[in-house]
Amino acid sequence: MAILNKELQISIAKDFLAKIDKKDKKTSSEEDYLATCKEEFLQKLFPEYDFILQPKGCIEKDKVDLQCNHNGKTIFYLEAKSYGDPLPDDTEQLLRYRSNYKNLVYTNFDTFKFYKKQKDGSSLLILNVSLKELGGVLFEDESSKTGVKFVSYIVDQIASYSDDAIPIGSSKELAILLANKAKELDELIQVKIENNQSKVIDEYELFKKYLLTDLSKEEFSSLYAQIIIYGLSYARIHALKENATFELKTASEHIPSIHYLLKFFLKTAITDNLGEFSSIDSDLQLLLDSIVSMLNNTSKDIMSFDTTHFYEEFLVNYNRQMRKDKGVWYTPEDVVDYMIKSADVLFSDRLKINDGICSTDTYIRNGVKEYKVQILDPATGTGNYIRRIVKYIHSKMKDYNWSLYSKNLLDRFNAFELMIIAYTLARLNLLDEFESTGVKFDGDSLNVFLTDTLSPANTQNSFLGATHLLQSLVEENKQATITRKKPISLVIGNPPYLGASTNKSDFIMNLISAYGKGKVNDDYIKFMRYGQHIIDNTGFGVLAYITNNSFLMSPTMRGVRESLLKSFDEIYILNFKGENVFDIYKTVCISFFVKTGKKKPNDLGKVFYKEVGGTREEKLEYCREHTILSDSSFVEIKHISKELFFNVLTEDQFKSYNDPSLSFSISDLFPHKLGGITTSCDDLVISTSKVDLQKNIGDYLTNGILPKNTTVGNRRLKAHLGKYSKIQYRCYDVREYYDSSLTSSPMENNSKHSSIDGNFFISFNKTPQEESVFSNIYISKEYPEHKLFKGSNPILVAPYQISIDDPMGIIGSSVRDNIETLTIVPRFKSVLGDVSSLEIIDYVYGYLHDGDYIAQYNEVLKLDLPRVPYPIDKDHFNKYCGLGKKLREIHYSLEPSSKEPIHKVLVGSDFKVGRISYSKGNVYLNETTYFKDVPYAVWAYRIGEFNAVQAWVKDRRGRLLSSDELGVFSNILGVVKETLLLTDPDSLNIKGGDECGEDTLF
Ligand SMILES: C[S@@+](CC[C@H](N)C(=O)[O-])C[C@H]1O[C@@H](n2cnc3c(N)ncnc32)[C@H](O)[C@@H]1O
């Protein structure tokens, strides 16, 4: 290990400590300090070591913050506390770390403590270097040598740790380390591309030209990093099997030729045409060498992992965003199998093809013999669908000369994938699957291609002086292009669904124009359009997808529905309600679109619909037990209206929703409506803490000091005009407020309504027409801020009672209920006899929270301000009125009707909000303190356009919560849970928030 000279070490330490010192302690998070410590101190002192921060968004409990590695061995682990916090040796957490980790460093960025595990298993503090304890202001007085000692102790200790490095202990750890190397590689390649370094640029151009037309430079560097890392790991696995020496120069030789793209890319990236290093840059070679030695130092046991699983682990750690962007979520096998067997029965029963998808029948098309069943998975991932199809068909055809049949099957099998490693695995998995049925194929026979389904490359395939890589790219493109022209009759799969799709090629944008105007930019809609286009071209077939279900009833997707109804004769929708079959929090459905070719082009096809609710396991069981045609309870949807909904909301229901004799708009119920409070300077007049607010106002009134980035314009805050009060800043979040002339809106003095005893405010607005569930209604005791629901639509605020000034100008001289008495109240009275305004409000509040009503009318509820049906009889009224009353009471008081004492729900004693996360039913305020037994649905609860629980803690990050605030948060968790229990109890069973899920906030 090269140790830097002392002067350099000191100057590094000096710069680091100066940077740390400059940070704003209030706003800088522990992560900021950690990142600075890593980049500016450790990495500079030990340039050849890898310092790996625990990946962002992947906080695992019982895992330290940073790991230092060298050549596949871990030198030490580091756990950090907030800057300057005490470092007790014996907290529960530290004792756990000391027993788990052999070499452990514990720091608050001023003190560094070094622990070492002894032979008897105990952990000893072997060094405690503290700047403060060394006694001196660092480096100001060079003669004191304080700084010199401080740095050299640290350097010496780390160096001595390296004599006792710890080998990689699991394939998960290896995946994290490799992911880190991939990030380094990615960055290096990006720099090379920016600097126009020819070799890498050439490779980029080749990929763009022959395979992935829309590939950006960033995507290429990422692809490059993945190929290298995965290629090297894969090569190392094979070298181990062959008992061969593994070295960088010859690494690609270990990759079997079925993976020609991987093999030749690796070869080209590392060596020149003659197999020499001459063309590789030294910095790149250095990095690649370090990866090779990491792999060489990893034991055989650890290298024998399941590659598909390993890839997912790697991808999560390497690039979570990419996993999301490309929609890399894998379908459970029961769902895949259900789709396959259903497609099979549709082929035999509806398309009248004997033997269904097993058929080898041919027909003549444009003078050429073609198979009737040609299958494509256009987003194959690691090949889940194609593998299961082999299994399914084998189970039916194994007795019919399988070795001959399987060759034919291979010809009818096609799959596309965009991510190179997934593609490599799909090929591997498909070959393995065939092999398990007793037949062996080579890679050339596979029609699984690396290509962008939505953006075909369009090139002339003639070239001269080809390298292996160029040849394989050209060949891949050629074969994919041939496949694109085949008359595919079954398109099956699970396409990605990203709301704001990045796929914008002319090809797909032209196709999608058939869906007309509207918000149809989601990836899954593009894949649906692609599949529809393919089946339309073939003239018959089945499109079977599992997708987001928003197209069923979104008013903006009417054009999608109309186009599908014109293409297909029959559409079957199995809509999943309740707990999702994926680990993502979106509702999905399985659709089968059947085209027989017999329907007249402009006639609309039929839609059959069915919902399956319950738990994930119940849904999987449904899939195991049924095919699409074995369940006779599908309901035919009659589309009479122009909306052409695909779900069960029939025309009659839609009409009755809008019929003024049957329902009324919430807006008409309240004659008097105001806007929410807006201020020109929230940071000055609104705060989560009264002490901070008083300080801000004091600073401003006495010295004219304003918080950062705040202006007050022309309006001057006058001390005598303001008063301290509360504001309902967001749903579930009451804040301190300085109500003054500076508050610009509403112009009407809202405090006169607030001062009415027991009064409350009903806020609502138009929920945006996105995928969200209707939820924008809320009752609060305090007057709300205008962004109560966080979105951009203005809110309307209806006070329950209003204060009326009399004609003599006496303010607030009388109070009356704010309710429409000409039409709406008489209608209620005609059914119920006597009824109070409060009961009517409760009825409305109950209705607009009712899970069944929202599930059925969600999309229409969002068309405008929501409408509510008039009651039919007393029972009907009492049901919703009772629900609304309970909800109003808990929302008003922000206290659940029964609550657990705080000591029972709160674990830990550090109340400063730090790294916030949700893990295994606990909401963590920081690493050690958490609220326990919180259902995932509470943590993920959305009202309006935000997550209420998450936003509350996030907005208080960095603050030490008082016991009152802890009580408030505990109440919020309780109120949200009770709200869900009353309105959507199934959601409380939803599991979610795996360690690397959506659920870490920083
Ligand atoms: C939801 S996953 C499905 C994977 C697999 N079919 C399954 O269900 O297990 C979607 C896959 O589509 C791939 N993908 C995304 N955009 C693509 C595109 N434009 N062309 C081809 N594949 C794409 C992703 O990389 C990902 O592997």
The ligand as an ORCA input file, in Angstrom:
! r2SCAN-3c Opt
* xyz 0 1
  C     -41.581     -5.132    -16.256
  S     -40.085     -5.813    -16.901
  C     -40.658     -7.352    -17.397
  C     -39.640     -8.391    -17.445
  C     -40.164     -9.798    -17.740
  N     -40.914     -9.839    -18.949
  C     -41.000    -10.319    -16.599
  O     -42.184    -10.056    -16.564
  O     -40.490    -10.948    -15.696
  C     -39.912     -4.888    -18.362
  C     -38.659     -5.143    -19.160
  O     -38.727     -4.339    -20.346
  C     -37.436     -3.879    -20.676
  N     -37.594     -2.682    -21.545
  C     -37.885     -1.415    -21.161
  N     -37.962     -0.617    -22.240
  C     -37.710     -1.402    -23.327
  C     -37.630     -1.149    -24.728
  N     -37.856      0.076    -25.206
  N     -37.340     -2.179    -25.556
  C     -37.129     -3.440    -25.070
  N     -37.194     -3.736    -23.743
  C     -37.476     -2.737    -22.890
  C     -36.818     -3.600    -19.325
  O     -35.405     -3.575    -19.399
  C     -37.363     -4.747    -18.482
  O     -36.489     -5.841    -18.495
*
